[in-house]
Amino acid sequence: MVHRRIDSTYVYLDHVEDAQAIVDAAVSGRNLELAKEAVE
């Protein structure tokens, strides 16, 4: 992906970090659910 201005690159990277945090939280939550199911 090409950005003409450095500002737009930083905006893009900020969104990538936010999206990664959301995915990480969802995976962690799912792993906890699976661990609880395995104990039952």
PDB file of all heavy atoms in Angstrom:
ATOM      1  N   MET A   1       0.849  -1.169   0.000  1.00  0.00           N
ATOM      2  CA  MET A   1       0.000   0.000   0.000  1.00  0.00           C
ATOM      3  C   MET A   1       0.903   1.242   0.000  1.00  0.00           C
ATOM      4  O   MET A   1       1.831   1.328   0.787  1.00  0.00           O
ATOM      5  CB  MET A   1      -0.884  -0.029   1.239  1.00  0.00           C
ATOM      6  CG  MET A   1      -1.861   1.070   1.317  1.00  0.00           C
ATOM      7  SD  MET A   1      -2.981   0.769   2.709  1.00  0.00           S
ATOM      8  CE  MET A   1      -4.443   1.397   2.002  1.00  0.00           C
ATOM      9  N   VAL A   2       0.604   2.153  -0.863  1.00  0.00           N
ATOM     10  CA  VAL A   2       1.429   3.355  -0.990  1.00  0.00           C
ATOM     11  C   VAL A   2       0.659   4.557  -0.458  1.00  0.00           C
ATOM     12  O   VAL A   2      -0.511   4.740  -0.758  1.00  0.00           O
ATOM     13  CB  VAL A   2       1.798   3.603  -2.467  1.00  0.00           C
ATOM     14  CG1 VAL A   2       2.594   4.876  -2.615  1.00  0.00           C
ATOM     15  CG2 VAL A   2       2.574   2.414  -3.021  1.00  0.00           C
ATOM     16  N   HIS A   3       1.346   5.349   0.345  1.00  0.00           N
ATOM     17  CA  HIS A   3       0.750   6.567   0.884  1.00  0.00           C
ATOM     18  C   HIS A   3       1.566   7.753   0.377  1.00  0.00           C
ATOM     19  O   HIS A   3       2.792   7.736   0.421  1.00  0.00           O
ATOM     20  CB  HIS A   3       0.757   6.545   2.414  1.00  0.00           C
ATOM     21  CG  HIS A   3      -0.089   5.455   2.980  1.00  0.00           C
ATOM     22  ND1 HIS A   3      -1.428   5.606   3.195  1.00  0.00           N
ATOM     23  CD2 HIS A   3       0.202   4.189   3.348  1.00  0.00           C
ATOM     24  CE1 HIS A   3      -1.918   4.494   3.685  1.00  0.00           C
ATOM     25  NE2 HIS A   3      -0.953   3.611   3.781  1.00  0.00           N
ATOM     26  N   ARG A   4       0.885   8.743  -0.080  1.00  0.00           N
ATOM     27  CA  ARG A   4       1.578   9.917  -0.619  1.00  0.00           C
ATOM     28  C   ARG A   4       2.138  10.805   0.469  1.00  0.00           C
ATOM     29  O   ARG A   4       3.112  11.501   0.263  1.00  0.00           O
ATOM     30  CB  ARG A   4       0.634  10.722  -1.502  1.00  0.00           C
ATOM     31  CG  ARG A   4       0.276   9.979  -2.761  1.00  0.00           C
ATOM     32  CD  ARG A   4      -0.617  10.809  -3.621  1.00  0.00           C
ATOM     33  NE  ARG A   4      -1.030   9.983  -4.750  1.00  0.00           N
ATOM     34  CZ  ARG A   4      -1.429  10.456  -5.892  1.00  0.00           C
ATOM     35  NH1 ARG A   4      -1.515  11.752  -6.071  1.00  0.00           N
ATOM     36  NH2 ARG A   4      -1.779   9.660  -6.858  1.00  0.00           N
ATOM     37  N   ARG A   5       1.503  10.780   1.612  1.00  0.00           N
ATOM     38  CA  ARG A   5       1.964  11.638   2.708  1.00  0.00           C
ATOM     39  C   ARG A   5       2.277  10.770   3.919  1.00  0.00           C
ATOM     40  O   ARG A   5       1.586   9.796   4.196  1.00  0.00           O
ATOM     41  CB  ARG A   5       0.885  12.650   3.074  1.00  0.00           C
ATOM     42  CG  ARG A   5       0.638  13.661   1.975  1.00  0.00           C
ATOM     43  CD  ARG A   5      -0.424  14.672   2.318  1.00  0.00           C
ATOM     44  NE  ARG A   5      -0.577  14.880   3.751  1.00  0.00           N
ATOM     45  CZ  ARG A   5      -1.635  15.419   4.306  1.00  0.00           C
ATOM     46  NH1 ARG A   5      -2.636  15.805   3.557  1.00  0.00           N
ATOM     47  NH2 ARG A   5      -1.708  15.582   5.606  1.00  0.00           N
ATOM     48  N   ILE A   6       3.277  11.147   4.647  1.00  0.00           N
ATOM     49  CA  ILE A   6       3.661  10.392   5.841  1.00  0.00           C
ATOM     50  C   ILE A   6       2.537  10.388   6.874  1.00  0.00           C
ATOM     51  O   ILE A   6       2.352   9.400   7.598  1.00  0.00           O
ATOM     52  CB  ILE A   6       4.992  10.920   6.425  1.00  0.00           C
ATOM     53  CG1 ILE A   6       5.556   9.955   7.478  1.00  0.00           C
ATOM     54  CG2 ILE A   6       4.811  12.302   7.025  1.00  0.00           C
ATOM     55  CD1 ILE A   6       6.086   8.683   6.923  1.00  0.00           C
ATOM     56  N   ASP A   7       1.746  11.456   6.916  1.00  0.00           N
ATOM     57  CA  ASP A   7       0.637  11.521   7.871  1.00  0.00           C
ATOM     58  C   ASP A   7      -0.349  10.380   7.654  1.00  0.00           C
ATOM     59  O   ASP A   7      -0.816   9.767   8.614  1.00  0.00           O
ATOM     60  CB  ASP A   7      -0.110  12.848   7.759  1.00  0.00           C
ATOM     61  CG  ASP A   7       0.739  14.043   8.135  1.00  0.00           C
ATOM     62  OD1 ASP A   7       1.846  13.833   8.669  1.00  0.00           O
ATOM     63  OD2 ASP A   7       0.302  15.178   7.891  1.00  0.00           O
ATOM     64  N   SER A   8      -0.666  10.103   6.399  1.00  0.00           N
ATOM     65  CA  SER A   8      -1.628   9.031   6.135  1.00  0.00           C
ATOM     66  C   SER A   8      -1.047   7.669   6.491  1.00  0.00           C
ATOM     67  O   SER A   8      -1.765   6.760   6.891  1.00  0.00           O
ATOM     68  CB  SER A   8      -2.099   9.056   4.680  1.00  0.00           C
ATOM     69  OG  SER A   8      -1.027   8.784   3.807  1.00  0.00           O
ATOM     70  N   THR A   9       0.255   7.526   6.384  1.00  0.00           N
ATOM     71  CA  THR A   9       0.900   6.280   6.783  1.00  0.00           C
ATOM     72  C   THR A   9       0.739   6.064   8.280  1.00  0.00           C
ATOM     73  O   THR A   9       0.411   4.962   8.729  1.00  0.00           O
ATOM     74  CB  THR A   9       2.396   6.300   6.419  1.00  0.00           C
ATOM     75  OG1 THR A   9       2.519   6.483   5.013  1.00  0.00           O
ATOM     76  CG2 THR A   9       3.079   5.007   6.828  1.00  0.00           C
ATOM     77  N   TYR A  10       0.947   7.107   9.067  1.00  0.00           N
ATOM     78  CA  TYR A  10       0.800   6.988  10.514  1.00  0.00           C
ATOM     79  C   TYR A  10      -0.648   6.717  10.912  1.00  0.00           C
ATOM     80  O   TYR A  10      -0.902   5.935  11.833  1.00  0.00           O
ATOM     81  CB  TYR A  10       1.344   8.222  11.228  1.00  0.00           C
ATOM     82  CG  TYR A  10       2.852   8.282  11.212  1.00  0.00           C
ATOM     83  CD1 TYR A  10       3.520   9.367  10.668  1.00  0.00           C
ATOM     84  CD2 TYR A  10       3.609   7.238  11.726  1.00  0.00           C
ATOM     85  CE1 TYR A  10       4.906   9.418  10.638  1.00  0.00           C
ATOM     86  CE2 TYR A  10       4.993   7.279  11.697  1.00  0.00           C
ATOM     87  CZ  TYR A  10       5.637   8.372  11.156  1.00  0.00           C
ATOM     88  OH  TYR A  10       6.999   8.402  11.131  1.00  0.00           O
ATOM     89  N   VAL A  11      -1.588   7.316  10.227  1.00  0.00           N
ATOM     90  CA  VAL A  11      -3.001   7.051  10.512  1.00  0.00           C
ATOM     91  C   VAL A  11      -3.300   5.581  10.235  1.00  0.00           C
ATOM     92  O   VAL A  11      -3.941   4.898  11.041  1.00  0.00           O
ATOM     93  CB  VAL A  11      -3.923   7.970   9.675  1.00  0.00           C
ATOM     94  CG1 VAL A  11      -5.365   7.513   9.754  1.00  0.00           C
ATOM     95  CG2 VAL A  11      -3.784   9.413  10.135  1.00  0.00           C
ATOM     96  N   TYR A  12      -2.822   5.092   9.105  1.00  0.00           N
ATOM     97  CA  TYR A  12      -3.009   3.686   8.749  1.00  0.00           C
ATOM     98  C   TYR A  12      -2.400   2.779   9.815  1.00  0.00           C
ATOM     99  O   TYR A  12      -3.025   1.825  10.280  1.00  0.00           O
ATOM    100  CB  TYR A  12      -2.375   3.412   7.382  1.00  0.00           C
ATOM    101  CG  TYR A  12      -2.308   1.957   7.034  1.00  0.00           C
ATOM    102  CD1 TYR A  12      -3.431   1.270   6.588  1.00  0.00           C
ATOM    103  CD2 TYR A  12      -1.110   1.258   7.157  1.00  0.00           C
ATOM    104  CE1 TYR A  12      -3.365  -0.073   6.274  1.00  0.00           C
ATOM    105  CE2 TYR A  12      -1.031  -0.081   6.840  1.00  0.00           C
ATOM    106  CZ  TYR A  12      -2.160  -0.752   6.404  1.00  0.00           C
ATOM    107  OH  TYR A  12      -2.088  -2.072   6.095  1.00  0.00           O
ATOM    108  N   LEU A  13      -1.175   3.065  10.225  1.00  0.00           N
ATOM    109  CA  LEU A  13      -0.501   2.230  11.213  1.00  0.00           C
ATOM    110  C   LEU A  13      -1.213   2.257  12.560  1.00  0.00           C
ATOM    111  O   LEU A  13      -1.277   1.230  13.250  1.00  0.00           O
ATOM    112  CB  LEU A  13       0.963   2.654  11.360  1.00  0.00           C
ATOM    113  CG  LEU A  13       1.835   2.373  10.145  1.00  0.00           C
ATOM    114  CD1 LEU A  13       3.220   2.957  10.349  1.00  0.00           C
ATOM    115  CD2 LEU A  13       1.908   0.887   9.832  1.00  0.00           C
ATOM    116  N   ASP A  14      -1.772   3.399  12.932  1.00  0.00           N
ATOM    117  CA  ASP A  14      -2.542   3.474  14.170  1.00  0.00           C
ATOM    118  C   ASP A  14      -3.751   2.555  14.114  1.00  0.00           C
ATOM    119  O   ASP A  14      -4.088   1.875  15.085  1.00  0.00           O
ATOM    120  CB  ASP A  14      -3.000   4.906  14.445  1.00  0.00           C
ATOM    121  CG  ASP A  14      -1.868   5.797  14.927  1.00  0.00           C
ATOM    122  OD1 ASP A  14      -0.819   5.258  15.337  1.00  0.00           O
ATOM    123  OD2 ASP A  14      -2.037   7.031  14.883  1.00  0.00           O
ATOM    124  N   HIS A  15      -4.416   2.505  12.977  1.00  0.00           N
ATOM    125  CA  HIS A  15      -5.581   1.642  12.825  1.00  0.00           C
ATOM    126  C   HIS A  15      -5.183   0.177  12.837  1.00  0.00           C
ATOM    127  O   HIS A  15      -5.914  -0.663  13.372  1.00  0.00           O
ATOM    128  CB  HIS A  15      -6.357   1.984  11.553  1.00  0.00           C
ATOM    129  CG  HIS A  15      -7.112   3.271  11.653  1.00  0.00           C
ATOM    130  ND1 HIS A  15      -8.274   3.396  12.362  1.00  0.00           N
ATOM    131  CD2 HIS A  15      -6.834   4.495  11.158  1.00  0.00           C
ATOM    132  CE1 HIS A  15      -8.706   4.642  12.295  1.00  0.00           C
ATOM    133  NE2 HIS A  15      -7.849   5.334  11.571  1.00  0.00           N
ATOM    134  N   VAL A  16      -4.043  -0.144  12.267  1.00  0.00           N
ATOM    135  CA  VAL A  16      -3.569  -1.524  12.277  1.00  0.00           C
ATOM    136  C   VAL A  16      -3.314  -1.963  13.713  1.00  0.00           C
ATOM    137  O   VAL A  16      -3.691  -3.068  14.113  1.00  0.00           O
ATOM    138  CB  VAL A  16      -2.298  -1.681  11.412  1.00  0.00           C
ATOM    139  CG1 VAL A  16      -1.646  -3.033  11.624  1.00  0.00           C
ATOM    140  CG2 VAL A  16      -2.624  -1.480   9.947  1.00  0.00           C
ATOM    141  N   GLU A  17      -2.701  -1.111  14.512  1.00  0.00           N
ATOM    142  CA  GLU A  17      -2.451  -1.438  15.917  1.00  0.00           C
ATOM    143  C   GLU A  17      -3.760  -1.646  16.671  1.00  0.00           C
ATOM    144  O   GLU A  17      -3.882  -2.583  17.470  1.00  0.00           O
ATOM    145  CB  GLU A  17      -1.635  -0.335  16.581  1.00  0.00           C
ATOM    146  CG  GLU A  17      -0.199  -0.278  16.113  1.00  0.00           C
ATOM    147  CD  GLU A  17       0.557   0.892  16.714  1.00  0.00           C
ATOM    148  OE1 GLU A  17       0.016   1.582  17.608  1.00  0.00           O
ATOM    149  OE2 GLU A  17       1.704   1.116  16.286  1.00  0.00           O
ATOM    150  N   ASP A  18      -4.740  -0.784  16.431  1.00  0.00           N
ATOM    151  CA  ASP A  18      -6.037  -0.925  17.091  1.00  0.00           C
ATOM    152  C   ASP A  18      -6.710  -2.236  16.695  1.00  0.00           C
ATOM    153  O   ASP A  18      -7.262  -2.947  17.536  1.00  0.00           O
ATOM    154  CB  ASP A  18      -6.961   0.245  16.745  1.00  0.00           C
ATOM    155  CG  ASP A  18      -6.494   1.572  17.326  1.00  0.00           C
ATOM    156  OD1 ASP A  18      -5.654   1.550  18.257  1.00  0.00           O
ATOM    157  OD2 ASP A  18      -6.960   2.621  16.842  1.00  0.00           O
ATOM    158  N   ALA A  19      -6.677  -2.541  15.415  1.00  0.00           N
ATOM    159  CA  ALA A  19      -7.293  -3.770  14.926  1.00  0.00           C
ATOM    160  C   ALA A  19      -6.601  -4.994  15.529  1.00  0.00           C
ATOM    161  O   ALA A  19      -7.262  -5.965  15.913  1.00  0.00           O
ATOM    162  CB  ALA A  19      -7.247  -3.821  13.400  1.00  0.00           C
ATOM    163  N   GLN A  20      -5.295  -4.957  15.630  1.00  0.00           N
ATOM    164  CA  GLN A  20      -4.560  -6.072  16.211  1.00  0.00           C
ATOM    165  C   GLN A  20      -4.925  -6.260  17.678  1.00  0.00           C
ATOM    166  O   GLN A  20      -5.073  -7.385  18.148  1.00  0.00           O
ATOM    167  CB  GLN A  20      -3.049  -5.864  16.072  1.00  0.00           C
ATOM    168  CG  GLN A  20      -2.239  -7.066  16.532  1.00  0.00           C
ATOM    169  CD  GLN A  20      -2.510  -8.294  15.696  1.00  0.00           C
ATOM    170  OE1 GLN A  20      -2.388  -8.246  14.482  1.00  0.00           O
ATOM    171  NE2 GLN A  20      -2.874  -9.391  16.340  1.00  0.00           N
ATOM    172  N   ALA A  21      -5.109  -5.172  18.394  1.00  0.00           N
ATOM    173  CA  ALA A  21      -5.507  -5.254  19.799  1.00  0.00           C
ATOM    174  C   ALA A  21      -6.885  -5.901  19.936  1.00  0.00           C
ATOM    175  O   ALA A  21      -7.116  -6.715  20.840  1.00  0.00           O
ATOM    176  CB  ALA A  21      -5.493  -3.877  20.435  1.00  0.00           C
ATOM    177  N   ILE A  22      -7.797  -5.575  19.045  1.00  0.00           N
ATOM    178  CA  ILE A  22      -9.143  -6.163  19.067  1.00  0.00           C
ATOM    179  C   ILE A  22      -9.069  -7.661  18.797  1.00  0.00           C
ATOM    180  O   ILE A  22      -9.701  -8.473  19.483  1.00  0.00           O
ATOM    181  CB  ILE A  22     -10.063  -5.457  18.046  1.00  0.00           C
ATOM    182  CG1 ILE A  22     -10.331  -4.024  18.502  1.00  0.00           C
ATOM    183  CG2 ILE A  22     -11.366  -6.226  17.851  1.00  0.00           C
ATOM    184  CD1 ILE A  22     -10.965  -3.144  17.442  1.00  0.00           C
ATOM    185  N   VAL A  23      -8.288  -8.044  17.811  1.00  0.00           N
ATOM    186  CA  VAL A  23      -8.131  -9.466  17.478  1.00  0.00           C
ATOM    187  C   VAL A  23      -7.487 -10.214  18.643  1.00  0.00           C
ATOM    188  O   VAL A  23      -7.937 -11.302  19.020  1.00  0.00           O
ATOM    189  CB  VAL A  23      -7.312  -9.647  16.182  1.00  0.00           C
ATOM    190  CG1 VAL A  23      -6.946 -11.101  15.955  1.00  0.00           C
ATOM    191  CG2 VAL A  23      -8.082  -9.093  14.990  1.00  0.00           C
ATOM    192  N   ASP A  24      -6.445  -9.641  19.214  1.00  0.00           N
ATOM    193  CA  ASP A  24      -5.773 -10.286  20.342  1.00  0.00           C
ATOM    194  C   ASP A  24      -6.729 -10.498  21.515  1.00  0.00           C
ATOM    195  O   ASP A  24      -6.724 -11.558  22.145  1.00  0.00           O
ATOM    196  CB  ASP A  24      -4.568  -9.457  20.794  1.00  0.00           C
ATOM    197  CG  ASP A  24      -3.423  -9.492  19.800  1.00  0.00           C
ATOM    198  OD1 ASP A  24      -3.413 -10.352  18.899  1.00  0.00           O
ATOM    199  OD2 ASP A  24      -2.523  -8.630  19.932  1.00  0.00           O
ATOM    200  N   ALA A  25      -7.550  -9.504  21.803  1.00  0.00           N
ATOM    201  CA  ALA A  25      -8.517  -9.616  22.898  1.00  0.00           C
ATOM    202  C   ALA A  25      -9.550 -10.704  22.604  1.00  0.00           C
ATOM    203  O   ALA A  25      -9.908 -11.491  23.498  1.00  0.00           O
ATOM    204  CB  ALA A  25      -9.207  -8.281  23.132  1.00  0.00           C
ATOM    205  N   ALA A  26     -10.008 -10.781  21.377  1.00  0.00           N
ATOM    206  CA  ALA A  26     -10.992 -11.801  21.004  1.00  0.00           C
ATOM    207  C   ALA A  26     -10.391 -13.199  21.116  1.00  0.00           C
ATOM    208  O   ALA A  26     -11.034 -14.123  21.617  1.00  0.00           O
ATOM    209  CB  ALA A  26     -11.499 -11.547  19.587  1.00  0.00           C
ATOM    210  N   VAL A  27      -9.163 -13.365  20.659  1.00  0.00           N
ATOM    211  CA  VAL A  27      -8.500 -14.668  20.736  1.00  0.00           C
ATOM    212  C   VAL A  27      -8.280 -15.060  22.196  1.00  0.00           C
ATOM    213  O   VAL A  27      -8.526 -16.206  22.574  1.00  0.00           O
ATOM    214  CB  VAL A  27      -7.168 -14.655  19.945  1.00  0.00           C
ATOM    215  CG1 VAL A  27      -6.344 -15.897  20.231  1.00  0.00           C
ATOM    216  CG2 VAL A  27      -7.443 -14.524  18.459  1.00  0.00           C
ATOM    217  N   SER A  28      -7.859 -14.127  23.011  1.00  0.00           N
ATOM    218  CA  SER A  28      -7.656 -14.416  24.433  1.00  0.00           C
ATOM    219  C   SER A  28      -8.963 -14.833  25.101  1.00  0.00           C
ATOM    220  O   SER A  28      -8.995 -15.795  25.882  1.00  0.00           O
ATOM    221  CB  SER A  28      -7.076 -13.201  25.151  1.00  0.00           C
ATOM    222  OG  SER A  28      -5.781 -12.944  24.694  1.00  0.00           O
ATOM    223  N   GLY A  29     -10.027 -14.112  24.779  1.00  0.00           N
ATOM    224  CA  GLY A  29     -11.332 -14.448  25.338  1.00  0.00           C
ATOM    225  C   GLY A  29     -11.791 -15.828  24.914  1.00  0.00           C
ATOM    226  O   GLY A  29     -12.318 -16.606  25.722  1.00  0.00           O
ATOM    227  N   ARG A  30     -11.583 -16.146  23.659  1.00  0.00           N
ATOM    228  CA  ARG A  30     -11.975 -17.464  23.151  1.00  0.00           C
ATOM    229  C   ARG A  30     -11.136 -18.569  23.791  1.00  0.00           C
ATOM    230  O   ARG A  30     -11.648 -19.627  24.141  1.00  0.00           O
ATOM    231  CB  ARG A  30     -11.847 -17.505  21.628  1.00  0.00           C
ATOM    232  CG  ARG A  30     -12.315 -18.786  21.030  1.00  0.00           C
ATOM    233  CD  ARG A  30     -13.805 -19.026  21.286  1.00  0.00           C
ATOM    234  NE  ARG A  30     -14.195 -20.296  20.718  1.00  0.00           N
ATOM    235  CZ  ARG A  30     -15.057 -21.122  21.285  1.00  0.00           C
ATOM    236  NH1 ARG A  30     -15.650 -20.796  22.402  1.00  0.00           N
ATOM    237  NH2 ARG A  30     -15.350 -22.256  20.727  1.00  0.00           N
ATOM    238  N   ASN A  31      -9.847 -18.302  23.974  1.00  0.00           N
ATOM    239  CA  ASN A  31      -8.991 -19.290  24.623  1.00  0.00           C
ATOM    240  C   ASN A  31      -9.449 -19.560  26.049  1.00  0.00           C
ATOM    241  O   ASN A  31      -9.422 -20.706  26.505  1.00  0.00           O
ATOM    242  CB  ASN A  31      -7.530 -18.842  24.605  1.00  0.00           C
ATOM    243  CG  ASN A  31      -6.903 -18.985  23.240  1.00  0.00           C
ATOM    244  OD1 ASN A  31      -7.387 -19.723  22.386  1.00  0.00           O
ATOM    245  ND2 ASN A  31      -5.815 -18.269  23.025  1.00  0.00           N
ATOM    246  N   LEU A  32      -9.885 -18.513  26.754  1.00  0.00           N
ATOM    247  CA  LEU A  32     -10.402 -18.705  28.110  1.00  0.00           C
ATOM    248  C   LEU A  32     -11.674 -19.555  28.101  1.00  0.00           C
ATOM    249  O   LEU A  32     -11.850 -20.434  28.938  1.00  0.00           O
ATOM    250  CB  LEU A  32     -10.681 -17.356  28.773  1.00  0.00           C
ATOM    251  CG  LEU A  32      -9.464 -16.565  29.212  1.00  0.00           C
ATOM    252  CD1 LEU A  32      -9.883 -15.178  29.703  1.00  0.00           C
ATOM    253  CD2 LEU A  32      -8.704 -17.299  30.294  1.00  0.00           C
ATOM    254  N   GLU A  33     -12.548 -19.297  27.134  1.00  0.00           N
ATOM    255  CA  GLU A  33     -13.783 -20.080  27.013  1.00  0.00           C
ATOM    256  C   GLU A  33     -13.452 -21.544  26.755  1.00  0.00           C
ATOM    257  O   GLU A  33     -14.060 -22.441  27.359  1.00  0.00           O
ATOM    258  CB  GLU A  33     -14.649 -19.534  25.881  1.00  0.00           C
ATOM    259  CG  GLU A  33     -15.275 -18.194  26.162  1.00  0.00           C
ATOM    260  CD  GLU A  33     -16.005 -17.627  24.946  1.00  0.00           C
ATOM    261  OE1 GLU A  33     -16.098 -18.320  23.921  1.00  0.00           O
ATOM    262  OE2 GLU A  33     -16.469 -16.475  25.037  1.00  0.00           O
ATOM    263  N   LEU A  34     -12.522 -21.798  25.868  1.00  0.00           N
ATOM    264  CA  LEU A  34     -12.134 -23.172  25.548  1.00  0.00           C
ATOM    265  C   LEU A  34     -11.506 -23.869  26.752  1.00  0.00           C
ATOM    266  O   LEU A  34     -11.753 -25.049  26.995  1.00  0.00           O
ATOM    267  CB  LEU A  34     -11.183 -23.201  24.356  1.00  0.00           C
ATOM    268  CG  LEU A  34     -11.795 -22.802  23.019  1.00  0.00           C
ATOM    269  CD1 LEU A  34     -10.706 -22.693  21.948  1.00  0.00           C
ATOM    270  CD2 LEU A  34     -12.869 -23.780  22.589  1.00  0.00           C
ATOM    271  N   ALA A  35     -10.708 -23.139  27.510  1.00  0.00           N
ATOM    272  CA  ALA A  35     -10.078 -23.713  28.692  1.00  0.00           C
ATOM    273  C   ALA A  35     -11.134 -24.080  29.736  1.00  0.00           C
ATOM    274  O   ALA A  35     -11.050 -25.143  30.364  1.00  0.00           O
ATOM    275  CB  ALA A  35      -9.062 -22.730  29.278  1.00  0.00           C
ATOM    276  N   LYS A  36     -12.138 -23.216  29.905  1.00  0.00           N
ATOM    277  CA  LYS A  36     -13.214 -23.516  30.857  1.00  0.00           C
ATOM    278  C   LYS A  36     -14.006 -24.743  30.418  1.00  0.00           C
ATOM    279  O   LYS A  36     -14.377 -25.579  31.238  1.00  0.00           O
ATOM    280  CB  LYS A  36     -14.149 -22.312  30.989  1.00  0.00           C
ATOM    281  CG  LYS A  36     -13.542 -21.166  31.759  1.00  0.00           C
ATOM    282  CD  LYS A  36     -14.520 -20.006  31.831  1.00  0.00           C
ATOM    283  CE  LYS A  36     -13.895 -18.798  32.504  1.00  0.00           C
ATOM    284  NZ  LYS A  36     -14.809 -17.645  32.507  1.00  0.00           N
ATOM    285  N   GLU A  37     -14.267 -24.858  29.112  1.00  0.00           N
ATOM    286  CA  GLU A  37     -15.000 -26.005  28.597  1.00  0.00           C
ATOM    287  C   GLU A  37     -14.202 -27.294  28.797  1.00  0.00           C
ATOM    288  O   GLU A  37     -14.782 -28.347  29.078  1.00  0.00           O
ATOM    289  CB  GLU A  37     -15.319 -25.818  27.114  1.00  0.00           C
ATOM    290  CG  GLU A  37     -16.359 -24.755  26.852  1.00  0.00           C
ATOM    291  CD  GLU A  37     -16.577 -24.501  25.369  1.00  0.00           C
ATOM    292  OE1 GLU A  37     -16.049 -25.268  24.530  1.00  0.00           O
ATOM    293  OE2 GLU A  37     -17.261 -23.523  25.038  1.00  0.00           O
ATOM    294  N   ALA A  38     -12.903 -27.225  28.679  1.00  0.00           N
ATOM    295  CA  ALA A  38     -12.061 -28.412  28.831  1.00  0.00           C
ATOM    296  C   ALA A  38     -12.063 -28.906  30.270  1.00  0.00           C
ATOM    297  O   ALA A  38     -11.936 -30.113  30.524  1.00  0.00           O
ATOM    298  CB  ALA A  38     -10.635 -28.100  28.386  1.00  0.00           C
ATOM    299  N   VAL A  39     -12.232 -27.996  31.226  1.00  0.00           N
ATOM    300  CA  VAL A  39     -12.222 -28.358  32.642  1.00  0.00           C
ATOM    301  C   VAL A  39     -13.540 -29.035  33.016  1.00  0.00           C
ATOM    302  O   VAL A  39     -13.572 -29.930  33.857  1.00  0.00           O
ATOM    303  CB  VAL A  39     -11.976 -27.124  33.529  1.00  0.00           C
ATOM    304  CG1 VAL A  39     -12.172 -27.436  34.993  1.00  0.00           C
ATOM    305  CG2 VAL A  39     -10.586 -26.578  33.271  1.00  0.00           C
ATOM    306  N   GLU A  40     -14.601 -28.629  32.394  1.00  0.00           N
ATOM    307  CA  GLU A  40     -15.943 -29.148  32.742  1.00  0.00           C
ATOM    308  C   GLU A  40     -16.136 -30.568  32.354  1.00  0.00           C
ATOM    309  O   GLU A  40     -15.679 -31.323  31.771  1.00  0.00           O
ATOM    310  CB  GLU A  40     -17.018 -28.296  32.075  1.00  0.00           C
ATOM    311  CG  GLU A  40     -17.039 -26.907  32.605  1.00  0.00           C
ATOM    312  CD  GLU A  40     -18.037 -26.020  31.858  1.00  0.00           C
ATOM    313  OE1 GLU A  40     -18.596 -26.419  30.829  1.00  0.00           O
ATOM    314  OE2 GLU A  40     -18.255 -24.900  32.330  1.00  0.00           O
TER     315      GLU A  40
END
